[in-house]
Each structure stands twice: as C-alpha cells, then as structure tokens.
Amino acid sequence: MDPPARQAPTEATRLVRGLGLIDATMIVVGSMIGSGIFIVSAKSMTIVGSPGWLLAAWAIAGVLTISGALCCAELAAMMPRAGGQYVFLREAYGSATGFLFGWTLFFVVQTGTIAAVAVAFAIFMGVLTPTISENVYIIHPIHLGSYAITLSTQQLVAILLIVFLTLTNTRGLKTGKLIQNTFTFTKTAALIGLIVVGLLLGRNAGSAAYASNWWSPWANVGWNPSTAQSGLQTTNGLWLVMLLGIAMVGPLFAQSAWNNVTFTGSEIRDPGRNLPRALLIGCGAVVLLYLLANLAYVVTLPLNAFPALRVPPNTVATEAMKMALGPTGMILMAIAIMISTFGCNNGLILAGARIYYAMARDGVFFKKAGNLSARHVPVAALVAQGIWTCLLTLPRTVTTDPKTGKVIYGSIYGQLLDYVVSADLIFYALMVGAVFVMRRKAPELERPYRTLGYPVVPVIYILIALLLVIDLAYLTPTTSGIGYILVLAGIPVYLIWRRQAKAG
C-alpha cells in the first residue's frame, strides 16, 4: 500500500483544494447537528430518570467527542487525504482494517444515517401537511416474513431529498459547500433560538429541573429502571452507572459524524492548519450548544413528559417550543428541524462519497467510484451511495401490538444503526490509538499539529470507549453481537476485492 507521502502528489492533482477554514468548520458542525439533538434526549431521560444524569450523559459524550477530535486532528493534519479515517486506519493497522471501516460506513453507518435523517426531514414536513405520512401509501406493504417493503409519501419525500442532494453534489464542490454553509448557519441559529426561548421563556416551576431530584432517580415518581433494560432491577450506584452507558447511545449518535470533515482532506486548503482548527472549533461549539439545549429541555418540560416524546414529530424540542410559544412554537420547530436535517444530509452525502472514492483507488471498491468528473467530483461514488441509501428507506419491520393486535411498521435502518453503535465506537477507538501507532511507525512524517494533552487525552478516550463497549455488550448482547457480525461480514468481501485487484 502506498505510504501517505507518496500518495499525496497524485491526489493533490486530482481533487481541488476548494474548502477553507469556514467551509471545513461548517462540514463539522453541519454533519453533527441533524435530528438527534431534537429527539434522543427523551429516551436518555427515560433511562436515567433525572436531569442531572441526563446532562452527565451528554457531558461525557462531549468529553469523548472533544478528546477524539484532539487526536483525530493530528492524523488529519499529517495525512490530509480523501478518505480521512479510512486512510488513518489503513496506514496504522493495514488495508483490511481500513476496508472494514469503509464497508461498515457504506453498508450501515453513513448510508443508514443519511436515510434516517432524510426520513426525519419527511416526518417534520408531515407536521406542515397531512399528505406526508408513513400511513399514506403509494405502494402498500409487501410482507417478507417479519419485514415489509413499502413506499409511503413520507418515504418518497425522503428518497427525493437524497436524490436531490446527491445530484447537487455532482455539480461540483462549490455547489456543495454553498448549500452546506447556508444551511449550517441557518440551523445553528435555529438551535440557538431554541436554547434562548427554552431558558428564558419556557422556564417553569413544574419542570424536571425544579420539581425532581437531580441525582437520585429513585426519588422521582414513575422512574422504573426495568423499562430501560428488560429485567433490570437497579438498586445501587453501579447499575445506575451502567444505565448511564446505555443512555449515552443517543448523545453519541447525535454527536457523531464530526470525523466527516477528514473524508474531504484532499479538498481543504492549508490542511495542516485548517483541519485541526475546524475539528476543534466545530466540535467544541456543538458540544456546548447540545449541553445548553438539554438544559433548556429540563427547565421547560416536566419529568413525566419525556417518556411520551420519544417518537417524532412529538419530540422534546417541539414540545419545549410549544410550551414556550404555544402551537406556533411547534410549527417553527418543525421548520427548524427540516432545515437542520437538510443541511446535515448535504454534509453526510458530500463527505461519505470521498471514502468510497479512496477505497476504489485502493482496489477494494467498484473501480468507477475511483474516477472523477470534469468538475473534480467522484460522481460514481455519490451515485452508489445514493442508490443504497434510497433502498434503506424502503424496508420496514413488522410487529404486532399485544394489546390491540394492530400491525406496526417500523424502520430497519434504525435497527441497523443500533446494531453498529459498539462497532462504531471500536473504530473510533482504533483511530485514536492510531496516534500512538503512527508515532512509532512513521516518526519522520511531518506533524503540523500534535495532540494536545498527549498521551493522557487519547488514553482517556480509549478507556471510556472500551468501558462503553463492555457495558453495551453486557446489557444489550444481541444488538452488539449483530453489529460485530455485520462488520465481520466484510472480511470475505475484502478478500474478493483484493483477489480481483491482483488479477487486474
């Protein structure tokens, strides 16, 4: 495999460095702020049962994000290549590890996130018009065992959004970054508006912050730990800490995708300076905004309101705005979330294609994905990503309500994301560990930025990530196990690609 120093000149002549510091920061912020911050706090609060532990879950997730960004910045500045984290893992651990990361990203993580965010966009569009609904079918459910294939107006809107943003990104980097910057500025302002309204206008004496115990969920009426984890009887602090790990899944998902900016490493000007700055400024700003948003939730909403706000469009964000501003607040929040999810998906689509482009250049993805258009864009990689993402919006899980006997259709991509949370954490930990590996393996490479707080910061990240992986494996062995199986399924695919590459 070509070392980074030898690969750089080739890539520099192929991809245009058209992204400055602001553009790179907007990719970080825009990819992170999607639908998660407006939704997942309800489930986390239900699990931990008190405002103090909810904020702790978001704060610890923030520590992981910031420490991960501090480490990633060294690798990104040292190896500013298309593919980012894929390249870091490939150079540190070998091509197989890099491929498994890219495989997981294409099969589930990146495409599944794009699909989920696109459906969230459609759900909140449904607040504005009842014709957009998961129950208004263009193609009625076609049952395949415990799954079904459907096409509702909600799914159609999600597909159209994916197609539209994929097409706009084929028009060139300038178009993609214009959309990204515009929508990121707008949705960040909307999130700040939610925080200000919640803290200043929504504050009330009956909210979770004022009418419940901050640190003892047992003292709060209605908290039942068995609803968070079937069969679990929480009687001591250790079990509560373990529940905290599960409660962090939502915050970690909401704070993920900060690494997407590294995927565009070959298109960032002065990457040795701009990549570290974009990562640290972007991640720091989003973590702070997320903590303030959750503080706004707990000073606005009563504790018993959170369990009912786990399914969009009735979310903690829309309910908080409704309590502060009335029904108009819910409409405004729905529009804000649509803006947020639109901008988020643009960043995810723009960045994700660069991973598959880098993989194709290494001979472990479709060959055409390694080609660039006249506009210096990996069009084939964008199209492949778009097609698979659209397909992920179609399957639905089929369950039956035991009380009413009614058939309920869910989303399979939501399941897939749950399955790979542990595996995703391992890939992040491997990336952080690559800082140690590369300092031993390639000490001669120029490092424009060195990890602040090394070696303490990377050790903190790896320890917390491993504790979370162990916690999730113990409390949710089925979903964690399926996640590992999905990742390992890429091994035979990798061997086939490598064999074909050698034969070619």
ZADREN-56130 format. One record per atom (N, C-alpha, C): x, y, z. Coordinates in steps of 0.2 Angstrom, whole numbers, plus 5000, padded with zeros to 4 digits. Each point is the difference from the previous one (the first is absolute). Last residue first. Example, Ala and Ser with C-alpha at 12.3 -4.5 7.8 and 13.67 -1.06 7.14 Angstrom:
! residues 2
506449895035 500450065001 499650055003 500249725000 499650065000 500450065000 
//
This chain:
! residues 504
496849604941 500050054995 500650044999 499849835016 499949974994 500050054994 500150075023 500649964998 499949984993 498150095009 500550054999 500749974998 498249855007 499950034993 500550064998 500249905021 500149954995 499950034993 499450135019 500749994999 500249954995 497750025005 500350064997 500750004999 499049825012 499850004993 500350064996 500349995023 500449954997 499950004992 498650135014 500750034999 500449964996 497949925007 500050054994 500650034999 499849855018 500149974994 499950044994 499950115021 500649964999 500049964993 498150135011 500450034994 500749964999 498449945017 499849984994 500450034994 500350075023 500449944998 499849974993 498750185010 500750024998 500449954997 497849945008 500050054994 500750024998 499849885020 499949964995 500050044993 500150125020 500649974999 500049954994 498050095008 500450054997 500749984998 498449865011 499950014993 500450054997 500349975023 500249944996 499950014993 499150165015 500750014999 500349944996 497750005005 500250054995 500750014999 499449845016 499749984994 500250054995 500550035023 500549954996 499749994993 499750185020 499649994994 500549954995 500750055022 499350015001 499649994994 502449965000 499749965006 499250025000 501350114984 500149924998 499649975006 500350235002 499449984995 500049934999 501750085015 499450015003 499449984995 502249994992 499949955005 499350005003 500750184986 499949944996 499949945004 500550205011 499350014997 499949934996 502150035009 499549995005 499350004998 501850054985 500049935001 499549995006 500350224994 499749974995 499949925001 501150145015 499350015001 499749964994 502349995000 499849975006 499250015001 501250114982 500049934999 499749965006 500350245001 499549984995 499949925000 501750095014 499350015003 499549984995 502249994992 499949955005 499350015003 500850174986 499849944996 499949945005 500750205010 499350014997 499949944996 502150015011 499449995005 499350004996 502550034992 499649944998 499349995005 500350224991 500349934998 500549985006 498750214996 499949965006 500349934999 499550134978 500050035007 499949955005 501049944976 499449995004 500150045007 501250094977 500149945005 499450005005 500650114974 499650005006 500249945004 501050024980 499950085001 499650015006 501649804991 499450015004 499950075002 501549824982 499950075003 499350005003 501549774998 499550044996 499950075004 501549825008 500350054996 499550054996 499549805015 500250065003 500350064996 498649774997 500250054996 500250075003 499449805012 500149974994 500350054995 499450065023 500649945000 500149984992 498350165004 500650035003 500649955000 497949934993 500350034995 500650045002 498649885015 500349954995 500550044995 498750125017 500649965003 500349964995 498150104993 500450065001 500749975003 498149864996 500450014994 500550065001 498249955015 500649965001 500550004995 497950114997 500450035005 500649965002 498649904985 500350064997 500450045005 498849815007 500649984996 500350064997 498050035012 500649995004 500649984997 498150034987 500250065003 500649995004 498949814993 500450044994 500350065002 498649895015 500649965000 500550034994 497750085003 500550025006 500749974999 498349924986 500250074998 500550035005 499049795004 500550004995 500350074998 498249995015 500649975003 500550004995 497950064992 500350065004 500649975003 498549894984 500750014999 500350055005 497749924999 500449945000 500850025000 498250164999 500149985007 500549945000 499450094979 500450045003 500149985008 498649874986 500750004998 500450045004 497750025003 500349945003 500749994999 498850174989 500150025007 500349945004 499449974977 500750035001 500150035007 498049894994 500549955001 500750045001 497450085007 500550014995 500649955001 497249965005 500650045003 500550014994 497249935005 500650004995 500550055002 497849855011 500450065000 500649994996 497449895005 500649994997 500450075000 498049925018 500250044994 500749994997 498849915021 500149964994 500150034993 499850085024 499450014995 500049964994 501649975019 499450025003 499450014995 502349944994 499749955004 499350025003 501250084977 499950035007 499649955004 501749954979 499350005002 499950025007 502050034978 499849975007 499350015001 502050034980 499349995001 499949965007 501950174985 499949955004 499249995001 501150114978 499750015006 500049945004 501350114976 499849945005 499750035006 500850164983 499549964998 499849955005 501950165000 499450035003 499449954998 502249954993 499949995007 499450035003 500650034977 499849935001 499949995008 501050204993 499350004998 499749935001 502350025003 499650035005 499350014999 501449904984 500049965006 499650035005 500450134981 499649944998 499949965006 501550185002 499350024999 499549954999 502449965000 499850015007 499250025000 501049974979 500049945004 499750015007 500550194987 499449964997 499949945004 501950135005 499450035002 499449964998 502049934992 500049985007 499450045003 500450044977 499849935001 500049985008 500850224994 499349994999 499849935001 501950165008 500049934999 499249984999 501350244993 499649975005 499949924999 501150204987 500449975006 499649985005 499250074978 499950055006 500449985006 499949874980 500350064998 500050055005 499849765010 499750034995 500450064998 501049775012 499750075001 499750034994 500549735011 500150054994 499750075002 500049795013 500650035000 500150054995 498149855001 500050055006 500650045001 499849824984 499850074997 499950055006 500649775004 500650044997 499750074998 499149865021 499850004993 500550054997 501049915021 499450034999 499950004993 502149955010 499549965004 499350035000 502250094990 499849934997 499549965004 501050235003 500449955003 499849934997 498850194994 500750014997 500549955003 497750005007 500149984993 500750014998 499550085021 500049935000 500149974993 499750235003 500749985002 500049925000 498050104995 500450024995 500749975002 498349985015 500049954995 500450014994 499950165018 500349945002 500049954995 499050204995 500750015000 500449935003 497650055001 500249974993 500850005000 498950095019 500049935000 500349974993 499650245005 500649975003 500049934998 498150124992 500750034998 500649965002 497949955010 500049984993 500750024996 499550085022 500149925000 500149984993 499450235003 500749985002 500149935000 497850064995 500550034994 500749985002 498349955016 500149954995 500450034994 499650155018 500349945002 500149954995 498650194995 500850015000 500449955003 497749965000 500250024993 500750015000 499049985021 500149944997 500250004993 499550205012 500649975003 500149934996 498150124994 500650044998 500649965003 498049925007 500049994993 500750034997 499450055022 500349935000 500049984992 499050215005 500750005002 500449934999 497650024997 500450034995 500750005001 498749935017 500049954995 500350034994 499750145018 500549955001 500049954995 498450164999 500750034999 500549955001 497849945005 500150014992 500750024999 499449985022 500149944998 500150004992 499450205012 500749985002 500249934996 497850095000 500450034995 500849985001 498249945015 500149964994 500450034995 500750095023 499449984998 500049964994 501950105013 499650044995 499449984998 501349885017 500250075000 499650054996 499649765000 499950035007 500250075000 500549894980 499250015001 499950025007 502249954995 499850064997 499350015000 500849815009 500350055004 499850074997 499449804989 499650015006 500250065004 501349934981 499350034998 499650015006 502149905004 500150064997 499350044998 500149775008 500150055006 500150074997 498449854986 500749995002 500150055006 498249904981 499950025007 500749995003 499549934977 500250075001 499950035007 501149795000 499950064997 499349994997 500849885022 499949984993 499850074997 500449995023 500649964997 499949994993 498750115020 500350044994 500649964997 498749935020 499550014994 500350034994 501349985021 499849934997 499550004994 500650215013 500549974995 499849934997 498750145017 499950014993 500549964995 500050015025 499649954997 499850014993 501450165012 500349934999 499649954997 499650264994 500049965006 500349934999 500850234986 499549945000 500049965007 501450204996 499450014997 499549955001 502350005007 499750065004 499350014997 501349834990 499849985007 499850065004 500750034977 499449955001 499849995007 501850144995 499450034998 499449955001 502249925003 499850045006 499350034998 501049894983 499749955005 499850045006 501150134983 499349974998 499749965005 502250075004 499550055001 499349984998 501849854995 499950005007 499450065002 500749984978 499649945002 499950005007 501450174991 499350014998 499549945002 502449985003 499750055005 499350014998 501149854986 499949985007 499750055005 500650074978 499449965000 499949975007 501950134996 499450045000 499449965000 502149905000 499950035006 499450045000 500649894980 499849955006 499950045006 500850134982 499349974998 499849955006 502250105001 499550055001 499349974999 501849854997 499950025007 499550065001 500549914978 499749955005 499950025007 500950154984 499349984998 499849955005 502350055001 499550065003 499349984999 501649854991 500050005007 499550055003 500350004976 499749945003 499950005008 501250184988 499350005000 499649945003 502550024998 499750055005 499349995000 501249864985 500350005007 499850045005 499150004977 499749955005 500450005006 499850164980 500450015005 499849955006 498150004983 500650045000 500450005006 498449804991 500050065005 500750034999 499249804989 499750054997 500050075004 500849775005 500450024994 499750064997 499049905020 500750025001 500350034994 497749905006 500150054995 500750035000 499249855016 499949964994 500150054994 500050085023 500749964998 499949974993 498150105011 500450054997 500749974997 498449875013 499950014993 500450054996 499849945025 500649984996 499950004992 498350055016 500550055001 500649984995 498049865005 500150034994 500550065000 498649935022 500449974995 500150044994 498650045020 500650044999 500549964996 497849925004 499950074999 500750044999 500049775007 499850004993 499950084998 500649965022 500549994996 499850004992 498350035017 500550064999 500649984996 498549825004 499750064996 500550064999 500749825014 500049984993 499750054995 500250005025 500550044996 500049984992 498749895018 499750064999 500550054995 500749795008 499549994995 499750064998 501650015017 500349984994 499549994994 499350045022 500250064997 500349984993 499449835014 499450034996 500250064997 501549905014 500049964994 499450034996 500350105021 500650024995 499949964994 498549945017 499850074997 500650024995 500449815012 499549984995 499850074997 501450025018 500349964994 499649994995 499250095021 500350054995 500349974994 497949875011 500650035003 500450054994 498049864998 499950015007 500750045003 498449914976 500650055002 499950015008 499249814982 499850035006 500650045003 499249884975 500550035004 499750035006 498849894981 500349965005 500550035005 499850124977 499549945002 500349965005 500550264996 500449934998 499549955003 499250215001 500650024996 500349944998 498249985014 499750034993 500650024996 500349935022 499949944996 499750024993 500550165018 500549984997 499949944995 498450205009 500049935001 500649974995 498750245012 500649974996 500049935002 498350155009 499949974993 500649974997 500350195019 499449954999 499949984992 502350065014 499550034995 499549954999 501949965014 499650045003 499450044996 501849854992 499549965004 499550045004 501850094986 499449984997 499549965004 502050185006 499749945002 499449984997 501250204996 500549955000 499849935002 498750214998 500450014995 500549934999 497450035009 500650005003 500549994994 497750144996 500349935001 500750005003 498650204993 499549965004 500349925000 501250194989 499850025006 499549965004 501049944978 500550035004 499850035007 498549904984 500449955003 500550035004 497850154998 500549974995 500449955004 498350165008 499849935000 500549964995 500150245004 500249975006 499849925000 500950154978 499449995004 500149965006 501150124975 500149985007 499450005004 500350074976 499649945002 500149985007 501050204990 499350005000 499649945002 502550035000 499750065002 499250005001 501449814993 500250035006 499750065003 499349904979 499949955005 500350035007 500350134980 499350005002 499949955006 502250014991 499850065003 499350005003 500849824988 500350005006 499850075004 499349964978 499749955004 500350015007 501050134984 499450025001 499649965005 502049924991 500150065005 499450035002 499949844983 500149975006 500250055006 499750094978 499349975003 500149965007 501950084988 499650065003 499449975003 501349854988 500350025007 499650065003 499349934979 499849955005 500450025007 500550134981 499350015001 499849955006 502249994991 499950065004 499350015002 500549824987 500349995006 499950065005 499350004977 499549965005 500349995006 501350114984 499450045001 499649965005 502049904993 500150065004 499450035002 499949824985 500249985007 500150065005 499550034976 499449975004 500249985007 501850074987 499550065001 499449975003 501649854995 500250045005 499550065001 499749854982 499949975006 500250045006 500350094978 499349995002 499949975006 502250014993 499850075002 499249995001 501249814992 500150025007 499750065002 498949864980 500750035002 500050025007 498249884988 500150064996 500750045002 499049805011 500349984993 500250074996 498750015020 500749995002 500449984994 497750034998 500350065001 500750005002 498749804998 500150034993 500350075001 499549885020 500549964996 500150044993 498350085013 500650025003 500649964997 497849954993 500150074998 500750025003 499249785005 500250014993 500250074998 499249955022 500749974999 500250014993 497850085005 500550045004 500749974998 498249884993 500150064996 500550045003 499449815012 500349984994 500250064996 498650045019 500749985002 500449994994 497750034996 500450065002 500749995002 498749814997 500150034994 500450075000 499249885020 500649974997 500250034993 498050075010 500650025004 500649974997 498049944991 500250074997 500650025005 499949744997 499550055002 500250074998 500649734995 500250074998 499450055002 501149745008 499550044998 500350064997 500549735009 500250054996 499450054998 500749835022 499550024995 500450054996 500449795020 500250064997 499550014995 500249805012 499950055005 500250074998 499449844981 500149975007 499950055005 499650104979 500649954999 500249975007 497950164987 500349975006 500549944998 499050244991 500149944997 500449965005 498450245001 500549955002 500049934997 499250224985 499849975007 500549945002 500350234985 500149924999 499849975007 499750224999 500050004993 500049924998 499050115024 500449964996 500050014993 499750115026 499750014993 500549974995 500549995023 499449964999 499750024993 501950125009 500249934999 499549954999 500050274993 499949955006 500249934998 499350254989 500749975001 499949965007 498250134994 500149954994 500749975000 499250175016 499849935001 500149954995 501450245006 499449974995 499949935002 501550135013 499750054997 499549984995 501249855013 499650045005 499750064996 501349844988 499449985002 499650045005 502350034995 499650034995 499249985001 501649905014 499850075002 499750044995 500749784995 499550005006 499850075002 501749974983 499349994997 499550005006 502250025006 499850064996 499349994998 501049825010 499850055005 499850064996 500849834986 499349985003 499850055005 502250024992 499550024995 499349995002 501849935014 499950075001 499550034994 500649775001 499650025006 499950075000 501349924983 499349984999 499650025006 502350045001 499750044995 499349984999 501249865014 499950075003 499750054995 500649794992 499449995005 499950075003 501949994986 499349994996 499450005005 502150005010 500050064996 499350004997 500549805012 500050065004 499950064996 499849774990 499650025006 500150075002 501249904981 499449955001 499550035005 502050124995 499650004994 499449965002 501650015017 499750074998 499550004995 501249805006 499550025005 499750074998 501849944986 499449954999 499550025005 502050115003 499750024994 499349964999 501449935017 499750065002 499650034994 501349814996 499449985005 499650065002 502050034987 499549974996 499449995005 502050065010 499750054996 499449984996 501249835011 499750045005 499650064996 501449874987 499449965002 499650045005 502150084992 499550014995 499349975002 501950075019 500049964994 499350014996 500850125021 499949935001 500049954994 500550255000 500249985006 499949925001 499450114980 500750015001 500249975006 497749994995 500449964995 500750015002 498550135012 500049935002 500449964996 499850234994 500449995006 500049935003 498750054980 500850004999 500349995006 497750025002 500249944996 500750004999 499250195009 500049955005 500249934997 500050184983 500150025007 500149945004 499450054975 499949945004 500150005007 501350154983 499349984999 499949935003 502050155011 499849964994 499349994999 502050115016 499450034997 499849974993 501649945021 499849974994 499450034998 501050105018 500649964998 499849974993 498450125012 500550054998 500649964997 498349875009 499750034995 500550054997 500549885020 500049964994 499850044994 499950115020 500749994998 500049954994 497950055009 500350064997 500749994998 498749845012 499950004993 500350054996 500050015024 500549944997 499950004993 498650155011 500750025002 500549954997 497749954999 500250054995 500750025001 499149855016 500149974993 500250054995 499450085021 500749975000 500149964994 497950115001 500650055001 500749965000 498049875001 500050044994 500750044999 499549895021 500249954994 500150044994 499050125017 500849995002 500249954994 497750044999 500450064998 500849995001 498549845009 500049994993 500450064996 499650025023 500549954999 500149984992 498350155007 500650035001 500649954999 497749944998 500250044994 500750035001 499149875017 500049964994 500350044994 499550115020 500649965001 500149964994 498050115002 500550054998 500749975001 498249875007 499950014993 500650054997 499849955023 500349954997 499950014992 499050165014 500750005001 500449954996 497650015001 500350054995 500850005001 498549775004 500150075003 500450044996 499449774994 499550025004 500150065004 501149844983 500350025006 499650035005 499149924979 500449955002 500350025007 498650144988 499649955002 500549945003 501050194990 499750025006 499649945003 500949974979 500550005005 499750025007 498650014981 500249935002 500550005005 499450214992 499449975003 500249935002 501550134988 500050015007 499449975004 500450004975 500349945004 500050015007 499250174982 499649945001 500349965006 500950204990 499350025001 499649945002 502449984994 499950055006 499350025002 500549864980 500149975007 499950045005 500050054976 499349995003 500149985007 502050124989 499549974996 499350005003 502750085003 499350025002 499549984995 502349944996 499849985007 499350025002 501050064979 499949935000 499849975007 500550234997 499449984996 499949935000 501950095010 499450025004 499449984996 502149964990 500049975006 499350015004 500450104979 499949934999 499949975007 500550225000 499349994999 499949934998 502250075003 499750005007 499249994999 501450014980 500149945004 499650005007 499950204987 499649944997 500149945003 501250195008 499350005001 499649944997 502350024996 499949985007 499250005001 500549964975 500450045005 499849985007 499949884974 499650015007 500550035004 500549924978 499550054999 499750025007 501949844986 500050035007 499650065000 499849794983 500150075000 500050025008 500749764987 499550035004 500250075001 501549874987 499349984998 499550045004 502350035004 499950024993 499349984998 500849945021 500050075000 499850024993 500449775005 499350035002 500050074999 502049904995 499549984996 499350035001 501950045015 500050044994 499549984995 500149885021 499850075000 500050034994 500849775006 499450014997 499850074999 502049945011 500049984992 499450014997 500250035024 500450054996 500149994993 498849855014 499650064999 500550054996 500349744995 500150045006 499750074999 499349774987 500450064999 500050045007 499749734998 499650065000 500450065000 
//
